Amino acid sequence: MRVLSSYKKHTFSLTLVVIIILTLFTVSFGQEESPDPFIYSIRVEGMVTAGTASHIQRGIKIAEEEGAEALLILLNTPGGLVNATLDIVSSMINADVPIVTYVYPQGGIAASAGTFILLAGHQAVMAPGTTIGAAMPVTMSAEGESTSADDKAVQFLAGHIRSIAESRNRPADVAERFVIENLTLSGDEAIQLEIIDGIVEDIPALLDNLQGFEVMLQTKEVILNTEGVEVLEIERSTRDTITHLISNPQIAFVLFIVGFYGLVIGFNAPETFFPEVLGAIALMLAFYGLGMFEVNVFAAIMILLGIGLIIAEAYTPTYGVLGTGGVISMIIGILYLPLEPLASDRWLAEFRTIAIGVGIIASILLVIIVAALYRLKKSKVVHGKDEFAEVTGIVKEVIDPEGLIKVHGELWRAKARDSASIQEGEKVRILKREGMVCIVVKENEQEKSRDK
């Protein structure tokens, strides 16, 4: 009985030790599995394009799926495309992760489209020396002068930015002035008007200020834990980079010209394939890029007219008359095409320069093509049945009635027109070529051959 009692005591003790060890191990393992808090960041620099929208939308999705504390959007942009901006704002408003917008670095700007993105953040912050605003929609005339867009576009964008401000509890009347009055604000002025939530010098200071901040998302309320968090930047993917590049209207028009001339050259030089393939790919990329912004009907008609005239010139050469009209039509269409109200004046001016440059290059290429066609028409036929017409050759193998002759350093089969015998070394005149056989007569029968 004593042995059994001792055995029970030892068993109980051993079981207790195992339970304690397992408990400690479980607690330790759980602590190791608990991830450290982190936030993602995205840089928006330069023009806002469809590539920018794709980048931000992908960043929001990653931040939501991986449980980031927040998504930080760093802004330094002069503006960009309307459709891209609207897509970005829509994704931000419906995001299920806190979004912080920050005009950074010092001296940076969030103008035009950038102001829309700034106000869509749950927290909107500026670095010292930065500027926001100037979101009045503009267009550029064919003379190169930038003017405010039509009242319909102004009222729509004013109402939209007002709605964005109201959704983030910011003064809607001030936000509206960015569009209607082209209001521009420094950081201090923006704080006074309560359009932003703070001014901080750098990212570490921003993270300190965000600690404990409450954010109301679509489905829940979140308290930010940003003290000492790791900031992970989401780089542009290859797809985002390509989209950003080709959705820039300047690049899209260059692709358009490359694609157009590729098809023209391919159709005029069949069975080469490379120009047609290159042209088709470039044209499809251009159409994708051009589809990213608003196009008015007049510009589209002028560009299509220009294409039709230049193609007509290629198939029915009029020594540049139709082609010149086509180039002029395309330039007019290009100048009237961009109606991007949130693009900066500087971009519109650069776009006009690109359009004129494209027109000049197209005109030069047209002159070269027309000149080449003219020379081709005037040149002698170098292939076909009249290739050797009236050319003299020397008999290298007796023609009786067929043999060999040497012409232009090459040996050709020859046949006497009258089935006469022509001896080796004699000179013959070629009348024509039938397949791979030259029809010849003796040189002294020149008059006779001409009569026939």
Secondary structure as UniProt FT lines:
FT   HELIX           2..33
FT   STRAND          38..45
FT   HELIX           50..65
FT   TURN            66..67
FT   STRAND          71..77
FT   HELIX           82..93
FT   STRAND          99..103
FT   TURN            106..107
FT   STRAND          109..111
FT   HELIX           113..119
FT   STRAND          123..126
FT   TURN            128..129
FT   STRAND          131..133
FT   STRAND          138..140
FT   TURN            142..143
FT   STRAND          146..148
FT   HELIX           151..167
FT   TURN            168..169
FT   HELIX           172..180
FT   STRAND          184..186
FT   HELIX           187..192
FT   TURN            193..194
FT   STRAND          198..199
FT   HELIX           203..210
FT   TURN            211..212
FT   STRAND          214..216
FT   STRAND          221..223
FT   TURN            227..228
FT   STRAND          230..233
FT   HELIX           238..246
FT   HELIX           249..268
FT   TURN            270..271
FT   HELIX           274..290
FT   TURN            291..292
FT   HELIX           297..315
FT   TURN            319..320
FT   HELIX           321..336
FT   TURN            341..342
FT   HELIX           345..378
FT   TURN            385..390
FT   STRAND          392..397
FT   STRAND          402..407
FT   TURN            408..409
FT   STRAND          410..416
FT   TURN            417..418
FT   TURN            424..425
FT   STRAND          427..434
FT   TURN            435..436
FT   STRAND          437..442
FT   HELIX           443..445
FT   HELIX           446..451
//
